[in-house]
C-alpha cells in the first residue's frame, strides 16, 4: 500500500526474513500501477547460465530479488523504472550484482533496437573495473577478442587504467570512466551504473551522464551504494525523492537495507537489518570491526545509516543520549551564557545559549540570517556573559562588561572538558533541535601539530559548524568552577 518502513516489534528486534532466509528491505518502493511482469527471472537465468560470476557461482537470493524489482515491465513490455537505487551494507555482493546486470544488458541490442552502451562510473576507477574486468575476460573467451586488438567486426578490449572499454561483435560497448564532469560525454548511454554513489557529486550525473541517456530506448540509471553523509548530495536527493513516493507512481525505485533508528549501532540485530545475506561468519566479522572502527564510519558501512560526517568529532550515539524531549527554562537568578559565531562569508550567525538545569548544562541553538536579528535575540536573553569572536566583538552594542572574546585558543582549551561532559551526559538539549545536531555531528576534530591539542576544523567539516563552535565556548564557560560567595 505504500513504501515499506518495517520497524522492529516489541520483544523482537530482528528484521523480516523471506522463506529462503533473505533479509527483506526496510524501505521499498511499491510496484504501483502499470506493472505487468518482470524481466528479472529471465535475467537471472541468463546470468546464472553464463560464467560471468565465475565457474559454478550463481546470483544470491537478494540479488535475484533486486533484479526482479528493478526490471519490472509495463503492459507493452517497456521497463517500468528509469532510475533504480540500491543501498545495502558493505561486503554483500554489490559488484556481482552489477557484473551480472551489465553482462545481460550488453547482449540486449536486438531487444531494445539499438547498440547498447553501458557506462560504469565509481568514486575510484578500480571499483568500477572490478565489475568490468571479468566481463572483458569472458568476452575474450567467447568472441576471441584480444586486448588492444581491433577485429574487422569492431570487437575490441581496451584496458587502459581509468578508461577501460569492451566492444563485442554487434557493436555494444561497456565503458569504465572516472566520475568527472566529462563522464559519458560523447557517448549515447543505455545503462549508467553509478557505483559507490554516496561519493559521487550530483552534477556528475545531472550535468554529464543524464543528458547522454535522453535519446536511448528504455535507459536506466542505477545508483548503488552504502549510506552517505551530509556531503552526499547525489544519493541523498534521489533517495529523498523516492521516499516521498508512497504509491509507486514516480520514476525512482528504492530498495534499501538499513537498521531502524530504534536499535543501537552495536546491536547485532541492527547489523542484520542492513545485511540481506546473514550468517555467523558475518556476525563474527562485524563484532571485530565494531571494536576498532569509529562509530560514525561503522554506522555508514555496516548499519547503512546516514550520518552527518563519517569523521565527526562526536560518536552519534553519545550525542543522541544527551537529548531530552523538553528543557526547563533558566531560573531568574541564573542568567544564561550566550555564544555567537558567524559563517566565514557572514551569511548566517548561530546563537547558542547555555544554562544550569538540574545539575546539567542545557543548551539551545538558533540561526539568524542577519546580525541585527541575532543581536536583538541576544539582548532579549539578558545574559550575564556574552562570548564573541574578535570579528563580532567590535560590533556588539550591549553591555561591554558582559563581553568576553573567544576564538581558536578557547576552542582548544574547552574542547576536552566539553567532550567529556557530553560523553558523561552532563550536557542536554532538545531532541528536535536538528540545527544544533547537524552542526555537532558534522564537526570534525583535528590535532594541532605544535602542541597536540584538539580543535574543530571548519575546512575539514562537510558544511557549517558555527553552532558546534559556539556550543564549545558556551558550555566550556558554564563548566568553569564558580568562585565561592563571601
C-alpha positions as CSV (number, residue, x, y, z in Angstrom):
1,X,0.0,0.0,0.0
2,X,3.0,2.3,0.3
3,X,6.7,2.4,0.6
4,X,7.6,-0.1,3.3
5,X,9.2,1.0,6.6
6,X,9.4,-2.2,8.5
7,X,10.1,-1.4,12.2
8,X,11.2,-3.8,14.9
9,X,8.3,-5.2,17.0
10,X,8.4,-5.1,20.8
11,X,10.2,-8.1,22.1
12,X,11.6,-9.0,18.7
13,X,14.2,-6.6,17.2
14,X,15.1,-8.7,14.1
15,X,14.2,-7.8,10.6
16,X,11.6,-9.5,8.4
17,X,13.0,-12.5,6.6
18,X,11.8,-14.3,3.4
19,X,11.3,-18.0,3.1
20,X,14.7,-18.5,1.6
21,X,16.4,-16.7,4.5
22,X,16.9,-13.3,2.8
23,X,16.5,-10.2,4.9
24,X,13.8,-8.1,3.2
25,X,14.5,-4.4,2.5
26,X,13.3,-1.9,5.2
27,X,12.5,0.7,2.5
28,X,11.0,-0.5,-0.8
29,X,9.0,1.5,-3.3
30,X,5.7,-0.3,-4.1
31,X,5.1,-1.5,-7.7
32,X,2.2,0.9,-8.2
33,X,0.0,0.7,-11.3
34,X,1.1,-0.4,-14.7
35,X,3.4,-3.2,-13.7
36,X,2.6,-6.3,-15.8
37,X,5.6,-8.5,-15.0
38,X,9.4,-8.5,-14.8
39,X,12.4,-9.5,-16.9
40,X,14.1,-10.5,-13.7
41,X,13.7,-14.2,-13.9
42,X,14.9,-14.2,-17.5
43,X,17.9,-12.1,-16.5
44,X,18.7,-14.4,-13.5
45,X,18.7,-17.4,-15.8
46,X,20.9,-15.6,-18.4
47,X,23.4,-14.6,-15.7
48,X,23.5,-18.0,-13.9
49,X,23.9,-20.0,-17.1
50,X,26.9,-17.9,-18.1
51,X,30.2,-17.9,-16.3
52,X,30.2,-14.1,-15.7
53,X,30.2,-14.7,-11.9
54,X,32.9,-17.4,-12.1
55,X,32.6,-21.1,-12.7
56,X,29.9,-22.6,-10.6
57,X,28.7,-19.4,-9.0
58,X,25.1,-18.1,-9.0
59,X,23.3,-15.0,-8.0
60,X,22.3,-14.8,-4.4
61,X,18.6,-14.6,-3.4
62,X,18.8,-10.8,-2.6
63,X,20.5,-10.1,-5.9
64,X,17.7,-12.0,-7.7
65,X,15.2,-10.0,-5.7
66,X,16.7,-6.7,-6.8
67,X,16.8,-7.7,-10.5
68,X,13.1,-8.8,-10.4
69,X,12.0,-5.5,-8.9
70,X,14.4,-3.3,-11.0
71,X,13.4,-4.9,-14.3
72,X,9.7,-4.8,-13.9
73,X,7.9,-4.0,-17.1
74,X,4.6,-2.4,-18.2
75,X,1.9,-4.0,-20.4
76,X,3.8,-3.0,-23.6
77,X,7.0,-4.7,-22.3
78,X,8.9,-1.5,-21.6
79,X,10.9,-1.1,-18.4
80,X,9.0,0.5,-15.5
81,X,11.8,2.2,-13.6
82,X,14.1,4.7,-15.3
83,X,16.1,5.1,-12.0
84,X,17.0,2.4,-9.5
85,X,18.6,3.0,-6.1
86,X,20.0,0.0,-4.2
87,X,21.6,0.7,-0.8
88,X,23.0,-2.0,1.3
89,X,25.8,-2.6,3.8
90,X,29.3,-3.3,2.7
91,X,30.6,-6.7,1.5
92,X,27.2,-8.1,0.4
93,X,27.9,-8.7,-3.3
94,X,27.0,-5.4,-5.0
95,X,29.8,-6.0,-7.6
96,X,28.5,-9.4,-8.5
97,X,25.0,-7.9,-9.0
98,X,26.4,-5.1,-11.3
99,X,28.6,-7.6,-13.2
100,X,25.6,-9.7,-14.0
101,X,23.4,-6.8,-14.9
102,X,26.0,-5.3,-17.2
103,X,26.7,-8.6,-18.9
104,X,23.0,-9.1,-19.6
105,X,22.3,-5.5,-20.9
106,X,25.4,-5.7,-23.1
107,X,23.7,-8.5,-25.1
108,X,20.3,-6.8,-25.5
109,X,20.8,-4.7,-28.6
110,X,18.2,-6.7,-30.5
111,X,15.6,-6.4,-27.7
112,X,16.0,-2.6,-27.4
113,X,16.6,-1.9,-31.1
114,X,19.9,-0.1,-30.6
115,X,23.6,-0.8,-30.0
116,X,23.7,-0.9,-26.2
117,X,26.2,1.3,-24.4
118,X,26.9,0.7,-20.7
119,X,28.7,3.3,-18.7
120,X,30.2,2.3,-15.3
121,X,31.3,5.1,-13.0
122,X,32.6,4.9,-9.4
123,X,34.3,7.0,-6.9
124,X,37.5,5.1,-7.7
125,X,38.1,3.6,-11.2
126,X,39.4,0.4,-9.6
127,X,35.9,-0.2,-8.1
128,X,34.2,0.1,-11.5
129,X,36.9,-2.0,-13.1
130,X,36.2,-4.8,-10.6
131,X,32.8,-5.5,-12.3
132,X,34.1,-4.8,-15.8
133,X,37.3,-7.0,-15.8
134,X,35.5,-10.4,-15.6
135,X,33.2,-9.3,-18.4
136,X,36.3,-8.5,-20.5
137,X,37.8,-11.9,-19.7
138,X,34.6,-13.7,-20.6
139,X,34.2,-11.7,-23.8
140,X,37.8,-12.5,-24.9
141,X,37.0,-16.2,-24.4
142,X,33.6,-16.1,-26.1
143,X,34.4,-13.9,-29.1
144,X,38.1,-14.3,-29.4
145,X,38.8,-10.7,-28.8
146,X,42.4,-9.7,-28.0
147,X,43.3,-6.9,-25.6
148,X,44.1,-3.9,-27.7
149,X,43.5,-5.8,-31.0
150,X,40.6,-4.4,-33.1
151,X,38.8,-7.0,-35.2
152,X,37.1,-6.4,-38.5
153,X,33.7,-6.5,-36.8
154,X,35.0,-3.8,-34.4
155,X,35.1,-6.1,-31.4
156,X,37.9,-4.8,-29.0
157,X,39.0,-4.7,-25.4
158,X,41.0,-1.6,-24.2
159,X,42.4,-1.9,-20.7
160,X,44.0,1.5,-20.1
161,X,43.5,2.2,-16.4
162,X,40.6,4.6,-15.7
163,X,39.2,4.3,-19.3
164,X,38.6,0.6,-19.8
165,X,36.3,-0.4,-22.6
166,X,34.8,-3.6,-24.1
167,X,33.1,-3.8,-27.5
168,X,31.5,-7.1,-28.6
169,X,30.9,-8.0,-32.3
170,X,27.5,-6.4,-32.6
171,X,28.9,-3.1,-31.5
172,X,27.6,-3.0,-28.0
173,X,30.0,-1.4,-25.5
174,X,30.8,-1.4,-21.8
175,X,32.8,1.6,-20.7
176,X,34.5,2.4,-17.4
177,X,35.2,6.1,-16.8
178,X,36.2,8.4,-14.0
179,X,33.5,10.3,-12.0
180,X,34.2,13.7,-13.5
181,X,32.2,16.4,-15.3
182,X,33.1,14.7,-18.6
183,X,31.8,11.2,-17.7
184,X,29.9,9.8,-20.6
185,X,30.3,12.9,-22.8
186,X,30.4,11.9,-26.5
187,X,28.5,8.7,-26.0
188,X,24.8,7.7,-26.0
189,X,24.3,5.7,-22.8
190,X,21.7,2.9,-22.4
191,X,22.6,1.8,-18.8
192,X,24.5,4.1,-16.4
193,X,25.8,2.4,-13.3
194,X,26.9,4.8,-10.5
195,X,28.9,2.6,-8.1
196,X,29.5,3.9,-4.5
197,X,27.1,6.7,-5.3
198,X,27.5,8.3,-1.9
199,X,30.9,9.6,-3.0
200,X,29.7,10.9,-6.4
201,X,28.8,14.6,-6.9
202,X,25.3,15.4,-8.1
203,X,26.5,17.4,-11.1
204,X,28.4,14.4,-12.5
205,X,25.1,12.7,-13.1
206,X,22.8,15.5,-13.8
207,X,25.1,17.6,-16.0
208,X,27.2,15.0,-17.7
209,X,25.6,11.5,-17.6
210,X,21.8,12.1,-17.7
211,X,21.9,14.1,-21.0
212,X,23.7,11.2,-22.7
213,X,20.7,9.0,-22.0
214,X,18.0,11.2,-23.4
215,X,17.9,9.6,-26.9
216,X,18.1,6.0,-25.9
217,X,15.4,3.3,-25.8
218,X,14.4,2.5,-22.2
219,X,17.6,3.7,-20.5
220,X,18.2,3.0,-16.8
221,X,20.3,4.9,-14.2
222,X,21.4,2.7,-11.3
223,X,22.7,4.3,-8.1
224,X,24.3,1.5,-6.0
225,X,25.9,2.4,-2.7
226,X,26.1,2.2,1.1
227,X,24.7,5.2,3.1
228,X,26.4,8.6,2.9
229,X,27.0,11.7,4.9
230,X,26.0,15.3,4.6
231,X,28.3,15.7,1.5
232,X,26.5,13.0,-0.5
233,X,24.2,15.3,-2.4
234,X,23.5,12.9,-5.3
235,X,22.4,9.9,-3.4
236,X,20.6,11.9,-0.7
237,X,18.5,13.9,-3.2
238,X,17.4,10.9,-5.2
239,X,16.7,8.8,-2.1
240,X,14.6,11.5,-0.5
241,X,12.6,11.8,-3.7
242,X,11.9,8.1,-3.7
243,X,10.9,8.1,0.0
244,X,8.1,10.6,-0.9
245,X,6.6,8.2,-3.4
246,X,4.3,6.2,-1.2
247,X,2.1,4.9,-4.1
248,X,4.7,3.8,-6.6
249,X,3.7,6.5,-9.1
250,X,7.1,8.0,-9.6
251,X,10.1,7.0,-11.7
252,X,12.6,6.1,-8.9
253,X,12.7,2.6,-7.4
254,X,14.3,2.5,-3.9
255,X,15.5,-0.8,-2.3
256,X,17.2,-0.1,1.0
257,X,18.5,-2.5,3.6
258,X,19.2,-0.4,6.7
259,X,19.0,-0.5,10.5
260,X,16.0,1.2,12.1
261,X,16.9,4.2,14.4
262,X,15.5,2.5,17.4
263,X,18.3,0.0,17.5
264,X,21.8,0.7,19.0
265,X,24.6,0.9,16.4
266,X,26.5,-2.0,18.1
267,X,23.4,-4.3,18.3
268,X,23.9,-7.4,16.0
269,X,20.2,-7.1,15.1
270,X,20.9,-3.6,13.7
271,X,23.7,-5.2,11.5
272,X,21.3,-7.9,10.3
273,X,18.7,-5.3,9.1
274,X,21.4,-3.9,6.7
275,X,22.6,-7.3,5.6
276,X,20.4,-9.2,3.1
277,X,22.7,-12.2,3.5
278,X,23.4,-13.1,7.1
279,X,25.3,-15.8,8.9
280,X,27.5,-16.4,11.9
281,X,30.7,-15.6,9.9
282,X,29.4,-12.1,9.1
283,X,28.3,-11.5,12.7
284,X,31.8,-12.5,13.9
285,X,33.4,-10.2,11.4
286,X,31.2,-7.2,12.3
287,X,31.9,-7.7,16.0
288,X,35.6,-7.4,15.4
289,X,35.1,-4.3,13.2
290,X,32.9,-2.6,15.8
291,X,35.7,-2.7,18.3
292,X,38.2,-0.8,16.2
293,X,36.2,1.4,13.7
294,X,34.9,4.9,14.5
295,X,31.3,4.7,15.3
296,X,30.1,7.0,12.5
297,X,32.0,5.2,9.9
298,X,30.8,1.8,11.1
299,X,27.2,3.1,11.0
300,X,27.6,4.1,7.4
301,X,29.3,1.0,6.2
302,X,27.6,-1.8,8.2
303,X,24.2,-0.5,9.5
304,X,23.7,1.5,6.3
305,X,22.6,4.6,8.3
306,X,23.2,8.1,7.1
307,X,25.5,10.3,9.3
308,X,26.4,13.9,9.3
309,X,30.0,13.0,8.8
310,X,32.0,9.8,8.7
311,X,34.9,11.6,10.5
312,X,32.8,13.5,13.0
313,X,34.1,14.8,16.4
314,X,31.4,13.0,18.4
315,X,30.0,9.5,18.1
316,X,26.3,10.0,17.1
317,X,25.1,7.7,19.9
318,X,27.0,9.8,22.6
319,X,25.2,13.0,21.4
320,X,21.8,11.3,21.0
321,X,21.9,10.0,24.5
322,X,22.0,13.7,25.8
323,X,18.7,14.5,24.1
324,X,15.5,15.3,26.0
325,X,12.0,16.0,24.8
326,X,11.9,19.3,26.8
327,X,14.2,21.5,28.7
328,X,13.5,23.6,31.9
329,X,13.9,27.3,31.4
330,X,16.8,29.2,33.1
331,X,15.9,30.3,36.6
332,X,15.6,34.1,37.1
333,X,18.7,34.2,39.3
334,X,20.8,32.2,36.8
335,X,21.2,34.4,33.7
336,X,22.5,32.2,30.8
337,X,25.7,32.3,28.9
338,X,25.4,33.2,25.2
339,X,27.9,32.5,22.5
340,X,27.7,33.8,18.9
341,X,29.6,32.6,15.9
342,X,29.2,33.5,12.2
343,X,29.9,31.6,9.0
344,X,33.1,32.8,7.2
345,X,31.1,34.5,4.4
346,X,28.9,36.2,7.0
347,X,25.7,34.7,5.6
348,X,24.4,33.2,8.8
349,X,25.0,33.5,12.5
350,X,24.5,30.9,15.2
351,X,23.4,31.9,18.7
352,X,23.9,29.2,21.4
353,X,22.5,29.6,24.9
354,X,23.8,27.6,27.9
355,X,22.5,27.5,31.4
356,X,22.4,25.3,34.5
357,X,19.5,22.9,34.7
358,X,19.2,20.3,37.4
359,X,22.9,19.6,37.6
360,X,23.4,19.6,33.8
361,X,24.3,22.2,31.2
362,X,21.3,22.8,29.0
363,X,21.9,24.2,25.5
364,X,19.8,25.5,22.6
365,X,20.8,26.9,19.2
366,X,19.2,29.3,16.8
367,X,20.2,30.5,13.3
368,X,19.8,34.1,12.0
369,X,20.3,35.4,8.5
370,X,21.2,38.9,9.7
371,X,23.3,40.1,12.5
372,X,20.7,42.7,13.5
373,X,18.3,39.9,14.3
374,X,21.0,38.0,16.2
375,X,21.8,41.0,18.4
376,X,18.2,41.5,19.1
377,X,17.9,37.9,20.3
378,X,21.0,38.2,22.5
379,X,19.6,41.3,24.1
380,X,16.3,39.6,24.8
381,X,18.1,36.7,26.6
382,X,19.7,39.1,29.1
383,X,22.8,37.0,29.5
384,X,25.4,37.6,32.2
385,X,28.1,36.6,29.8
386,X,28.4,37.1,26.0
387,X,31.1,35.2,24.2
388,X,32.1,36.6,20.8
389,X,35.0,36.1,18.4
390,X,37.0,39.3,17.7
391,X,35.2,39.9,14.3
392,X,31.9,40.2,16.1
393,X,33.0,41.8,19.3
394,X,33.7,45.2,17.7
395,X,30.0,45.3,16.5
396,X,28.3,44.4,19.8
397,X,26.4,47.3,21.3
398,X,25.3,45.7,24.5
399,X,26.9,46.0,27.9
400,X,30.7,45.7,27.2
401,X,31.3,44.4,30.8
402,X,29.5,41.2,29.8
403,X,31.6,40.5,26.7
404,X,34.5,38.0,26.6
405,X,36.5,37.5,23.5
406,X,36.8,33.9,22.3
407,X,38.5,32.2,19.4
408,X,40.7,29.2,18.5
409,X,42.6,29.2,21.8
410,X,39.4,28.9,23.8
411,X,38.2,26.2,21.5
412,X,41.3,24.1,22.1
413,X,41.1,24.9,25.9
414,X,37.4,24.0,26.4
415,X,37.1,21.1,23.9
416,X,38.4,18.2,26.1
417,X,36.2,19.2,29.0
418,X,33.1,19.7,26.8
419,X,33.7,16.4,25.0
420,X,34.0,14.6,28.4
421,X,30.8,16.3,29.7
422,X,28.9,15.1,26.6
423,X,30.1,11.5,27.0
424,X,29.0,11.7,30.7
425,X,25.6,13.1,29.7
426,X,26.2,16.3,31.7
427,X,25.1,18.3,28.6
428,X,21.4,18.2,27.5
429,X,19.5,19.6,24.5
430,X,16.1,19.3,22.9
431,X,15.7,16.2,20.7
432,X,14.0,18.4,18.0
433,X,16.9,20.8,17.8
434,X,18.0,19.5,14.4
435,X,20.0,22.6,13.6
436,X,22.3,22.1,16.6
437,X,22.6,18.3,16.0
438,X,23.6,18.8,12.3
439,X,26.4,21.1,13.3
440,X,27.5,18.9,16.2
441,X,27.7,15.7,14.2
442,X,29.2,17.4,11.2
443,X,32.1,18.9,13.0
444,X,35.5,17.2,12.5
445,X,38.2,17.4,15.2
446,X,41.8,17.8,14.2
447,X,45.1,17.7,16.2
448,X,47.3,20.8,16.4
449,X,50.7,19.6,15.3
450,X,52.5,22.1,17.5
451,X,51.1,21.0,20.9
452,X,48.9,18.0,20.2
453,X,45.7,19.8,21.3
454,X,42.3,19.2,19.6
455,X,40.3,21.8,17.8
456,X,37.3,21.8,15.4
457,X,38.1,22.3,11.7
458,X,35.7,24.3,9.5
459,X,37.7,23.3,6.4
460,X,37.5,19.6,7.1
461,X,33.8,19.5,8.0
462,X,31.1,18.9,5.5
463,X,29.4,22.2,6.0
464,X,28.9,25.0,8.6
465,X,29.8,24.2,12.2
466,X,29.2,27.6,13.8
467,X,26.7,26.2,16.3
468,X,29.2,23.5,17.4
469,X,31.9,26.0,17.9
470,X,29.6,28.3,19.9
471,X,28.4,25.4,22.0
472,X,32.0,24.6,23.0
473,X,32.6,28.1,24.1
474,X,29.3,28.4,26.0
475,X,29.4,25.0,27.7
476,X,33.1,25.3,28.4
477,X,32.4,28.7,30.1
478,X,29.5,27.2,32.0
479,X,31.6,24.3,33.3
480,X,34.2,26.6,34.8
481,X,34.3,26.4,38.6
482,X,32.4,29.4,40.1
483,X,34.2,31.4,42.8
484,X,32.8,30.9,46.2
485,X,30.5,33.6,47.5
486,X,31.8,35.6,50.5
